[in-house]
Structure formats: structure tokens, C-alpha cells
């Protein structure tokens, strides 16, 4: 049984819900959410906004990720399919940062 101060692992925290709601508010309704299992580390909920922006929220596990998607108005569950990938907008600065230090020279 969970300690009284512990958050159940199948539910997102209020901070995680707030982060997802702010993302949807900033990047538009009809945002997509992909829940990716990270194993013992939990799950990553990748957010793709209606404007193509990307963000993420790390939660305790896949069940908490699914609960987060269900709890946030404007988020719809998605997979990494052609439609979702095509909806992302990745700028040149993001590409350089993700490429690492050798690409910055």
C-alpha cells in the first residue's frame, strides 16, 4: 500500500496535469499525446501541439500517462504514425541542438 504522502503510480500528479494543460493552452486544442514506456523510470508523454510544437511530461508509468491524456481537455491519444510525425514542426535551432556539439562547429 502507498504511504499517505505518496502519489499513486497509476495517476498523474497535479504538477504533471498543469504542465500538460499549459502546453495545450499555448499550442492549441487538438494536441496529440504519445505515451512511451520508459521501464522503471516511468513513462514519457510526448505532446505534439496543433501548431507542431513538441513537449513532454514524464510520469510514473504508462497507466499514469494514459490517465493524463484522458484528464486533459484538448489532448487526444496518438501513435508515431505518418500523420503525427507530419504534424511536428522542428526548426533549425532544435536540429542543431539535438545533433550535438560536433554539428555546432
CNS distance restraints for C-alpha pairs under 8 A (distance, minus, plus):
assign (resid   2 and name CA) (resid   6 and name CA) 5.99 0.50 0.50
assign (resid   2 and name CA) (resid   7 and name CA) 7.64 0.50 0.50
assign (resid   2 and name CA) (resid   8 and name CA) 6.87 0.50 0.50
assign (resid   7 and name CA) (resid  11 and name CA) 7.35 0.50 0.50
assign (resid   7 and name CA) (resid  12 and name CA) 8.00 0.50 0.50
assign (resid   7 and name CA) (resid  13 and name CA) 6.92 0.50 0.50
assign (resid   9 and name CA) (resid  60 and name CA) 5.31 0.50 0.50
assign (resid   9 and name CA) (resid  61 and name CA) 6.54 0.50 0.50
assign (resid   9 and name CA) (resid  63 and name CA) 7.71 0.50 0.50
assign (resid   9 and name CA) (resid  64 and name CA) 6.38 0.50 0.50
assign (resid  10 and name CA) (resid  60 and name CA) 7.13 0.50 0.50
assign (resid  10 and name CA) (resid  61 and name CA) 6.72 0.50 0.50
assign (resid  10 and name CA) (resid  62 and name CA) 7.72 0.50 0.50
assign (resid  10 and name CA) (resid  63 and name CA) 4.91 0.50 0.50
assign (resid  10 and name CA) (resid  64 and name CA) 4.30 0.50 0.50
assign (resid  10 and name CA) (resid  67 and name CA) 7.37 0.50 0.50
assign (resid  11 and name CA) (resid  60 and name CA) 7.91 0.50 0.50
assign (resid  11 and name CA) (resid  63 and name CA) 7.06 0.50 0.50
assign (resid  11 and name CA) (resid  64 and name CA) 4.39 0.50 0.50
assign (resid  11 and name CA) (resid  65 and name CA) 7.76 0.50 0.50
assign (resid  11 and name CA) (resid  67 and name CA) 6.06 0.50 0.50
assign (resid  11 and name CA) (resid  68 and name CA) 7.28 0.50 0.50
assign (resid  12 and name CA) (resid  16 and name CA) 6.01 0.50 0.50
assign (resid  12 and name CA) (resid  17 and name CA) 6.55 0.50 0.50
assign (resid  12 and name CA) (resid  59 and name CA) 6.33 0.50 0.50
assign (resid  12 and name CA) (resid  60 and name CA) 7.37 0.50 0.50
assign (resid  12 and name CA) (resid  64 and name CA) 5.10 0.50 0.50
assign (resid  12 and name CA) (resid  65 and name CA) 6.98 0.50 0.50
assign (resid  12 and name CA) (resid  67 and name CA) 6.78 0.50 0.50
assign (resid  12 and name CA) (resid  68 and name CA) 5.78 0.50 0.50
assign (resid  13 and name CA) (resid  17 and name CA) 6.32 0.50 0.50
assign (resid  14 and name CA) (resid  18 and name CA) 6.05 0.50 0.50
assign (resid  15 and name CA) (resid  19 and name CA) 6.20 0.50 0.50
assign (resid  16 and name CA) (resid  20 and name CA) 6.33 0.50 0.50
assign (resid  16 and name CA) (resid  57 and name CA) 6.49 0.50 0.50
assign (resid  16 and name CA) (resid  58 and name CA) 7.79 0.50 0.50
assign (resid  16 and name CA) (resid  59 and name CA) 7.33 0.50 0.50
assign (resid  16 and name CA) (resid  68 and name CA) 7.84 0.50 0.50
assign (resid  17 and name CA) (resid  21 and name CA) 6.11 0.50 0.50
assign (resid  17 and name CA) (resid  68 and name CA) 6.41 0.50 0.50
assign (resid  17 and name CA) (resid  71 and name CA) 7.72 0.50 0.50
assign (resid  17 and name CA) (resid  72 and name CA) 7.02 0.50 0.50
assign (resid  18 and name CA) (resid  22 and name CA) 6.06 0.50 0.50
assign (resid  19 and name CA) (resid  23 and name CA) 6.26 0.50 0.50
assign (resid  19 and name CA) (resid  57 and name CA) 7.31 0.50 0.50
assign (resid  20 and name CA) (resid  24 and name CA) 6.32 0.50 0.50
assign (resid  20 and name CA) (resid  47 and name CA) 7.92 0.50 0.50
assign (resid  20 and name CA) (resid  57 and name CA) 7.12 0.50 0.50
assign (resid  20 and name CA) (resid  72 and name CA) 7.06 0.50 0.50
assign (resid  21 and name CA) (resid  25 and name CA) 6.08 0.50 0.50
assign (resid  21 and name CA) (resid  72 and name CA) 6.18 0.50 0.50
assign (resid  21 and name CA) (resid  73 and name CA) 7.65 0.50 0.50
assign (resid  22 and name CA) (resid  26 and name CA) 6.06 0.50 0.50
assign (resid  23 and name CA) (resid  27 and name CA) 5.88 0.50 0.50
assign (resid  23 and name CA) (resid  28 and name CA) 7.96 0.50 0.50
assign (resid  23 and name CA) (resid  47 and name CA) 7.88 0.50 0.50
assign (resid  23 and name CA) (resid  49 and name CA) 7.52 0.50 0.50
assign (resid  23 and name CA) (resid  55 and name CA) 7.46 0.50 0.50
assign (resid  24 and name CA) (resid  28 and name CA) 5.24 0.50 0.50
assign (resid  24 and name CA) (resid  29 and name CA) 5.90 0.50 0.50
assign (resid  24 and name CA) (resid  31 and name CA) 6.29 0.50 0.50
assign (resid  24 and name CA) (resid  49 and name CA) 6.67 0.50 0.50
assign (resid  24 and name CA) (resid  74 and name CA) 6.50 0.50 0.50
assign (resid  24 and name CA) (resid  75 and name CA) 7.19 0.50 0.50
assign (resid  25 and name CA) (resid  29 and name CA) 7.19 0.50 0.50
assign (resid  27 and name CA) (resid  31 and name CA) 7.44 0.50 0.50
assign (resid  27 and name CA) (resid  49 and name CA) 4.90 0.50 0.50
assign (resid  27 and name CA) (resid  50 and name CA) 5.94 0.50 0.50
assign (resid  27 and name CA) (resid  51 and name CA) 5.79 0.50 0.50
assign (resid  27 and name CA) (resid  52 and name CA) 7.88 0.50 0.50
assign (resid  27 and name CA) (resid  53 and name CA) 6.77 0.50 0.50
assign (resid  28 and name CA) (resid  49 and name CA) 5.96 0.50 0.50
assign (resid  28 and name CA) (resid  50 and name CA) 5.10 0.50 0.50
assign (resid  28 and name CA) (resid  51 and name CA) 6.70 0.50 0.50
assign (resid  28 and name CA) (resid  74 and name CA) 7.74 0.50 0.50
assign (resid  29 and name CA) (resid  49 and name CA) 7.57 0.50 0.50
assign (resid  29 and name CA) (resid  50 and name CA) 6.42 0.50 0.50
assign (resid  29 and name CA) (resid  73 and name CA) 7.94 0.50 0.50
assign (resid  29 and name CA) (resid  74 and name CA) 4.57 0.50 0.50
assign (resid  29 and name CA) (resid  75 and name CA) 7.05 0.50 0.50
assign (resid  30 and name CA) (resid  49 and name CA) 7.24 0.50 0.50
assign (resid  30 and name CA) (resid  50 and name CA) 5.82 0.50 0.50
assign (resid  30 and name CA) (resid  74 and name CA) 5.12 0.50 0.50
assign (resid  30 and name CA) (resid  75 and name CA) 5.92 0.50 0.50
assign (resid  30 and name CA) (resid  76 and name CA) 6.61 0.50 0.50
assign (resid  31 and name CA) (resid  47 and name CA) 6.87 0.50 0.50
assign (resid  31 and name CA) (resid  48 and name CA) 5.59 0.50 0.50
assign (resid  31 and name CA) (resid  49 and name CA) 4.35 0.50 0.50
assign (resid  31 and name CA) (resid  50 and name CA) 5.12 0.50 0.50
assign (resid  31 and name CA) (resid  74 and name CA) 6.05 0.50 0.50
assign (resid  31 and name CA) (resid  75 and name CA) 4.96 0.50 0.50
assign (resid  31 and name CA) (resid  76 and name CA) 6.33 0.50 0.50
assign (resid  32 and name CA) (resid  47 and name CA) 5.73 0.50 0.50
assign (resid  32 and name CA) (resid  48 and name CA) 5.04 0.50 0.50
assign (resid  32 and name CA) (resid  49 and name CA) 6.41 0.50 0.50
assign (resid  32 and name CA) (resid  50 and name CA) 7.77 0.50 0.50
assign (resid  32 and name CA) (resid  75 and name CA) 5.50 0.50 0.50
assign (resid  32 and name CA) (resid  76 and name CA) 4.97 0.50 0.50
assign (resid  32 and name CA) (resid  77 and name CA) 5.89 0.50 0.50
assign (resid  32 and name CA) (resid  78 and name CA) 5.77 0.50 0.50
assign (resid  32 and name CA) (resid  84 and name CA) 7.58 0.50 0.50
assign (resid  33 and name CA) (resid  45 and name CA) 6.13 0.50 0.50
assign (resid  33 and name CA) (resid  46 and name CA) 5.53 0.50 0.50
assign (resid  33 and name CA) (resid  47 and name CA) 4.69 0.50 0.50
assign (resid  33 and name CA) (resid  48 and name CA) 6.41 0.50 0.50
assign (resid  33 and name CA) (resid  69 and name CA) 6.66 0.50 0.50
assign (resid  33 and name CA) (resid  75 and name CA) 6.31 0.50 0.50
assign (resid  33 and name CA) (resid  76 and name CA) 5.98 0.50 0.50
assign (resid  33 and name CA) (resid  77 and name CA) 5.00 0.50 0.50
assign (resid  33 and name CA) (resid  78 and name CA) 5.54 0.50 0.50
assign (resid  33 and name CA) (resid  79 and name CA) 7.85 0.50 0.50
assign (resid  34 and name CA) (resid  44 and name CA) 7.98 0.50 0.50
assign (resid  34 and name CA) (resid  45 and name CA) 5.46 0.50 0.50
assign (resid  34 and name CA) (resid  46 and name CA) 5.10 0.50 0.50
assign (resid  34 and name CA) (resid  47 and name CA) 6.67 0.50 0.50
assign (resid  34 and name CA) (resid  77 and name CA) 6.14 0.50 0.50
assign (resid  34 and name CA) (resid  78 and name CA) 5.19 0.50 0.50
assign (resid  34 and name CA) (resid  79 and name CA) 5.57 0.50 0.50
assign (resid  34 and name CA) (resid  80 and name CA) 7.23 0.50 0.50
assign (resid  35 and name CA) (resid  43 and name CA) 6.57 0.50 0.50
assign (resid  35 and name CA) (resid  44 and name CA) 5.79 0.50 0.50
assign (resid  35 and name CA) (resid  45 and name CA) 4.46 0.50 0.50
assign (resid  35 and name CA) (resid  46 and name CA) 6.47 0.50 0.50
assign (resid  35 and name CA) (resid  62 and name CA) 6.49 0.50 0.50
assign (resid  35 and name CA) (resid  65 and name CA) 5.84 0.50 0.50
assign (resid  35 and name CA) (resid  66 and name CA) 6.92 0.50 0.50
assign (resid  36 and name CA) (resid  43 and name CA) 5.42 0.50 0.50
assign (resid  36 and name CA) (resid  44 and name CA) 5.08 0.50 0.50
assign (resid  36 and name CA) (resid  45 and name CA) 6.22 0.50 0.50
assign (resid  36 and name CA) (resid  46 and name CA) 7.61 0.50 0.50
assign (resid  36 and name CA) (resid  62 and name CA) 7.09 0.50 0.50
assign (resid  37 and name CA) (resid  42 and name CA) 6.41 0.50 0.50
assign (resid  37 and name CA) (resid  43 and name CA) 4.40 0.50 0.50
assign (resid  37 and name CA) (resid  44 and name CA) 6.49 0.50 0.50
assign (resid  37 and name CA) (resid  61 and name CA) 6.81 0.50 0.50
assign (resid  37 and name CA) (resid  62 and name CA) 5.81 0.50 0.50
assign (resid  38 and name CA) (resid  42 and name CA) 5.18 0.50 0.50
assign (resid  38 and name CA) (resid  43 and name CA) 4.84 0.50 0.50
assign (resid  38 and name CA) (resid  44 and name CA) 6.73 0.50 0.50
assign (resid  38 and name CA) (resid  61 and name CA) 7.75 0.50 0.50
assign (resid  39 and name CA) (resid  43 and name CA) 7.15 0.50 0.50
assign (resid  39 and name CA) (resid  61 and name CA) 7.80 0.50 0.50
assign (resid  41 and name CA) (resid  60 and name CA) 7.17 0.50 0.50
assign (resid  41 and name CA) (resid  61 and name CA) 7.71 0.50 0.50
assign (resid  42 and name CA) (resid  58 and name CA) 6.99 0.50 0.50
assign (resid  42 and name CA) (resid  59 and name CA) 5.72 0.50 0.50
assign (resid  42 and name CA) (resid  60 and name CA) 4.34 0.50 0.50
assign (resid  42 and name CA) (resid  61 and name CA) 4.04 0.50 0.50
assign (resid  42 and name CA) (resid  62 and name CA) 6.92 0.50 0.50
assign (resid  43 and name CA) (resid  58 and name CA) 5.71 0.50 0.50
assign (resid  43 and name CA) (resid  59 and name CA) 5.33 0.50 0.50
assign (resid  43 and name CA) (resid  60 and name CA) 6.15 0.50 0.50
assign (resid  43 and name CA) (resid  61 and name CA) 4.62 0.50 0.50
assign (resid  43 and name CA) (resid  62 and name CA) 5.33 0.50 0.50
assign (resid  43 and name CA) (resid  64 and name CA) 7.99 0.50 0.50
assign (resid  43 and name CA) (resid  65 and name CA) 6.56 0.50 0.50
assign (resid  44 and name CA) (resid  56 and name CA) 6.60 0.50 0.50
assign (resid  44 and name CA) (resid  57 and name CA) 5.83 0.50 0.50
assign (resid  44 and name CA) (resid  58 and name CA) 4.43 0.50 0.50
assign (resid  44 and name CA) (resid  59 and name CA) 6.28 0.50 0.50
assign (resid  44 and name CA) (resid  65 and name CA) 7.28 0.50 0.50
assign (resid  45 and name CA) (resid  56 and name CA) 5.40 0.50 0.50
assign (resid  45 and name CA) (resid  57 and name CA) 5.16 0.50 0.50
assign (resid  45 and name CA) (resid  58 and name CA) 6.12 0.50 0.50
assign (resid  45 and name CA) (resid  59 and name CA) 7.45 0.50 0.50
assign (resid  45 and name CA) (resid  65 and name CA) 6.05 0.50 0.50
assign (resid  46 and name CA) (resid  54 and name CA) 7.15 0.50 0.50
assign (resid  46 and name CA) (resid  55 and name CA) 5.93 0.50 0.50
assign (resid  46 and name CA) (resid  56 and name CA) 4.38 0.50 0.50
assign (resid  46 and name CA) (resid  57 and name CA) 6.68 0.50 0.50
assign (resid  47 and name CA) (resid  54 and name CA) 5.51 0.50 0.50
assign (resid  47 and name CA) (resid  55 and name CA) 4.93 0.50 0.50
assign (resid  47 and name CA) (resid  56 and name CA) 5.38 0.50 0.50
assign (resid  47 and name CA) (resid  57 and name CA) 7.84 0.50 0.50
assign (resid  48 and name CA) (resid  52 and name CA) 5.92 0.50 0.50
assign (resid  48 and name CA) (resid  53 and name CA) 5.71 0.50 0.50
assign (resid  48 and name CA) (resid  54 and name CA) 4.68 0.50 0.50
assign (resid  48 and name CA) (resid  55 and name CA) 6.63 0.50 0.50
assign (resid  48 and name CA) (resid  84 and name CA) 7.72 0.50 0.50
assign (resid  48 and name CA) (resid  87 and name CA) 7.49 0.50 0.50
assign (resid  48 and name CA) (resid  88 and name CA) 6.48 0.50 0.50
assign (resid  49 and name CA) (resid  53 and name CA) 5.10 0.50 0.50
assign (resid  49 and name CA) (resid  54 and name CA) 6.31 0.50 0.50
assign (resid  49 and name CA) (resid  88 and name CA) 7.84 0.50 0.50
assign (resid  50 and name CA) (resid  87 and name CA) 7.57 0.50 0.50
assign (resid  51 and name CA) (resid  87 and name CA) 7.84 0.50 0.50
assign (resid  51 and name CA) (resid  88 and name CA) 7.85 0.50 0.50
assign (resid  51 and name CA) (resid  89 and name CA) 7.63 0.50 0.50
assign (resid  52 and name CA) (resid  87 and name CA) 5.36 0.50 0.50
assign (resid  52 and name CA) (resid  88 and name CA) 4.14 0.50 0.50
assign (resid  52 and name CA) (resid  89 and name CA) 4.55 0.50 0.50
assign (resid  52 and name CA) (resid  90 and name CA) 7.79 0.50 0.50
assign (resid  53 and name CA) (resid  88 and name CA) 6.23 0.50 0.50
assign (resid  53 and name CA) (resid  89 and name CA) 5.93 0.50 0.50
assign (resid  53 and name CA) (resid  90 and name CA) 7.52 0.50 0.50
assign (resid  54 and name CA) (resid  88 and name CA) 6.93 0.50 0.50
assign (resid  54 and name CA) (resid  89 and name CA) 7.81 0.50 0.50
assign (resid  59 and name CA) (resid  64 and name CA) 6.18 0.50 0.50
assign (resid  59 and name CA) (resid  65 and name CA) 6.12 0.50 0.50
assign (resid  60 and name CA) (resid  64 and name CA) 6.15 0.50 0.50
assign (resid  60 and name CA) (resid  65 and name CA) 7.76 0.50 0.50
assign (resid  61 and name CA) (resid  65 and name CA) 6.32 0.50 0.50
assign (resid  62 and name CA) (resid  66 and name CA) 6.20 0.50 0.50
assign (resid  63 and name CA) (resid  67 and name CA) 6.14 0.50 0.50
assign (resid  64 and name CA) (resid  68 and name CA) 6.06 0.50 0.50
assign (resid  65 and name CA) (resid  69 and name CA) 6.38 0.50 0.50
assign (resid  66 and name CA) (resid  70 and name CA) 6.24 0.50 0.50
assign (resid  67 and name CA) (resid  71 and name CA) 6.06 0.50 0.50
assign (resid  68 and name CA) (resid  72 and name CA) 6.27 0.50 0.50
assign (resid  69 and name CA) (resid  75 and name CA) 5.87 0.50 0.50
assign (resid  69 and name CA) (resid  76 and name CA) 6.61 0.50 0.50
assign (resid  69 and name CA) (resid  77 and name CA) 6.52 0.50 0.50
assign (resid  70 and name CA) (resid  75 and name CA) 7.53 0.50 0.50
assign (resid  70 and name CA) (resid  76 and name CA) 7.83 0.50 0.50
assign (resid  78 and name CA) (resid  84 and name CA) 7.27 0.50 0.50
assign (resid  79 and name CA) (resid  84 and name CA) 7.00 0.50 0.50
assign (resid  80 and name CA) (resid  84 and name CA) 5.79 0.50 0.50
assign (resid  80 and name CA) (resid  85 and name CA) 6.20 0.50 0.50
assign (resid  81 and name CA) (resid  85 and name CA) 6.18 0.50 0.50
assign (resid  82 and name CA) (resid  86 and name CA) 5.83 0.50 0.50
assign (resid  83 and name CA) (resid  87 and name CA) 6.22 0.50 0.50
assign (resid  84 and name CA) (resid  88 and name CA) 6.85 0.50 0.50
assign (resid  90 and name CA) (resid  94 and name CA) 6.33 0.50 0.50
assign (resid  90 and name CA) (resid  95 and name CA) 6.94 0.50 0.50
assign (resid  91 and name CA) (resid  95 and name CA) 6.42 0.50 0.50
assign (resid  92 and name CA) (resid  96 and name CA) 6.27 0.50 0.50
assign (resid  93 and name CA) (resid  97 and name CA) 6.22 0.50 0.50
assign (resid  94 and name CA) (resid  98 and name CA) 6.12 0.50 0.50
assign (resid  95 and name CA) (resid  99 and name CA) 6.05 0.50 0.50
assign (resid  96 and name CA) (resid 100 and name CA) 6.77 0.50 0.50
assign (resid  96 and name CA) (resid 103 and name CA) 6.38 0.50 0.50
assign (resid  96 and name CA) (resid 104 and name CA) 6.44 0.50 0.50
assign (resid  97 and name CA) (resid 101 and name CA) 7.73 0.50 0.50
assign (resid  97 and name CA) (resid 104 and name CA) 7.85 0.50 0.50
assign (resid  99 and name CA) (resid 103 and name CA) 5.86 0.50 0.50
assign (resid 100 and name CA) (resid 104 and name CA) 7.02 0.50 0.50
assign (resid 101 and name CA) (resid 105 and name CA) 7.10 0.50 0.50
